[in-house]
């Protein structure tokens, strides 16, 4: 929308677009959940929060051409050069080896440090409110020496941000939803195999061996590892349609600290 409308309306910055997206999708999720609860005969309060996530100004993603998150439209090489002429500050990279349109703008994807609205969210959860937050990975912000916040042009990984959110509410379990029912080792190879349970040590080992791709399953497993290292009891990765069954232990990939869990 920003790209298509730029000739008539100045494009918004990425932090503002993130806030708009949180409001729009948060509203849909909130209303749908409220209506579902009404149909069930209960009236638990539901609240969607426009949520900021703190990042470090010294994160490597902000330096040179380290920005790794592709965003927006695909471009031909000539279109990419034109975009760069119009916006010298943009980082534009070739993200596909073949094809006509193989270039995209890339923005930093810094590591999330903490949830700015942590105290407000914690109070709501403790009061029995269902909170929808950290949408899209949260709105990336930096904090200056005076404690003042400012948004930055970046996109935070939603799984890593979700793990920080789990810490805020002292969660026992962390559920990561994706498009596959279970995590697989040697994914895409003839010898690929599903893995239904991993210990923390095994998850780290498989990650180090390169089983989980950087733009796909990698951040999800990394988020689960962080959750267990923080003190969480169990992390589960599965698909949306298998979420309930996975929480019941019937499917999904379960990551626990020790085998006896």
N, C-alpha and C positions, 0 to 999 in steps of 0.2 A: 504493500500500500504506500509506504514511504517513497519507494522508487518510482512508482507509477504517478504519484501525485506531486512530485518535486517541481514540475514546471509551473504549477499553480499555487502550491502551498509549500512553504519551507519545511524540509524534513525535520522530524523530531530527533533528539539524541537518543541513543540506545537505552539509557537509564529511564528516560521518560516513556519510551515505547514499552519497556519492561513493566513499568508501573501501570500503563494502560492495559496491557495484557493480563496482568494480575487482577485488575478490577473487573475486566470483562469475563474472563474464565472463572474467576472466584465467585462472581455473581451467579453464573450458571450452575456451578457446583453447589453453592450454598442453597440456592432456591430448590434445586432438584433434591438435595438431601433433606431439606425442611419438609418438602411435600411428601417424600417417602416416609419420614418419621410420623407425619400426621396420619398417613394411611395406615401406619402400624399402631396408631392409637396413643402415641407419645408426643411430647412437645419439648424435647431437649433443645436448648438454644444452640444455634449454629452461627459462626462468625467468620467471614473471610477477611484476612488482614493484608493490607498493602505493606509489604515486608522488605526491609533493607538488610543486606548482608555485608559485613565489613571485610575489605580486602587490604592487602599490604601494598603500599606504593612501591616497594622494592621487589615485588614479585617478578621473577624472570620474564613472565609473559608480557610485561610492559616495556621491554627493552629490545631494540633492534627490530628484527623481523620474526621474533619468537612467537607472536600472536598465532594461536593454533585453531581457533574456532571459526569455521566458515559460516557466513551469514548472508542472507539476501539472495538475489538472483545470480544465475550463472551468466558469464559473459564470454564472447569471443575474445581473441587476443587483442584485436583492435579496440573493441569496446572496453576492455580492461585498461588499455593504455589511455583511452579517453577519460575514463573514470579517474585514473591516477593524475591526469592533467588537471581535471576539475577539482580534485581533492588530494593534493600532495601528501596530506597527513594520513591518508588511507594506506593500509597494507593489503595488496591484492596479489593472490597467489594462484598458481595452477594447481587445482585440486584433483583433477582426473587426468590420466595419461593420454586418453584418446577421446575424439569427438570434436564437434564444432565449438561448443561452449564449455570450456574446461576451466575457466577462471572464476574466482569468487573473492569477494572481500573477506578478510579474516580479521578477527578482533581478539584481544587478550581473553584468556579464560583462566583468571587467577584463582588460586586456592582460597576457599572461604575460611575466614578466621573465626567469626562469631556472628550471631544473629542480633541485630540492633534492637529489635523489639522483644528480646528474650524475656524480660521481666513482665511485660504486659501479657505475652502469650502464656507464660507460666501461671500467672494469676488467673487467667481465663480457664485454662485446663484444670487447675485446682478447684475452680468454682463449678466444674461440671459442664463447661461449654465445649462443644466440638469446634476446634479451630482449623481453618484452612489457611495455610501459610507457606512461605518459601516457594511460591509458584515461579516456574521457569528458572529456578536456582536462586531466586531473590534478586532484588535490585542492588547491583554492586555499588558500594560507596566507600570513600576514604574519609578518615578523620584527621583533622589538623591538631596542632599543639594546644589549641584552645578548646578542643572537644566539639568542633563544628563539623558537620558532615557535608559531603558533596558527592554527587553521582559521577560515575566514570563510564567511558565507552568500553564495555566489556560484557561478557556472558559467562556466568558461573555455572559449572556443571551441576545439574539438578540433583544428582545422586549424592554428591559430596555435600551439597547444601542441605539436603534432606537429613543427612547424618548429623549435621550440626543442630538441626531442628530437634532431632531425637534426643540429643544431649540436653537441650533446653528443658524438655518436659520430663527428664529422667525416665525415658522409656526402657522397658525391659526387653522389648522385641522391636526389630526394625525390618519392615517389609518393603522390598524393592520390586516394583512391577515393570515388566518389559514385554516383549512379544514372543518369548519362548517359555515353555513350561519349566524347563530345567537348564542349568548351565552345562555346557559340554566341553570336554577336553579335546584338543586337536580338532577344533571346530572347522568344518568345511573340508576335512581330509577324509580319505577312505576309512581311516582307523578311529574316527571320532566316536566318543562314547559319553553318555550322560553321566553326571555325577550328582547323586542325591544328598550326599552329606560330606562336609569337609570340616576338619578342625581348623582352628586359626593358623596353626603352623603349616598345614597343607595348603590353605588358601594363599598364604605368602609364598610358598614354594612354587605352586603352579603359576602365580603371577610373575615371579622372577623368571620362570621358564618360558614366558611369553605366550601362555595359553589364551589369555584374555586380551583382545584387541583394544588399542587406545581409544578409539572413538565409539566403542560399542560396549562390550561386557567389562572391559578394564575398569572404568570408573565405578561401576556397580560393585564389583568385588572389592575394590579399594575402599569404598564407602563402608562395606560390611566389615572389613578388617579394622577400620578405624573405630567402628561402633563397638566391636568386641574389645579392642584395646582400651577404649574409654571405660568399659565396665558393663556393657550390655550383655544380656544372657544369650540371645539367639538372633541371628539375621537370616532372612529368607528371601530368595530370588525366585520369582515365578511370573506367569502371565496373569493378566487381569481376571480372565475367566476361571482361573484356578486358585485365586487368592484365598477363598474360604477353605478350600480343601488343603491348601498348603499350610495355612495356620493350624489346621487340625493334624498336621503331620503326615498327610496322605500323599503329597506330591511336592514338587518344588525342590530347590537346592537349599539345604539347611547348613548354615555355618555356625559352629559352636566353638567354645574355647578348647574343650577337651572331649575326647571320645565318649566319656561317661555321661555327657549332658543328655 
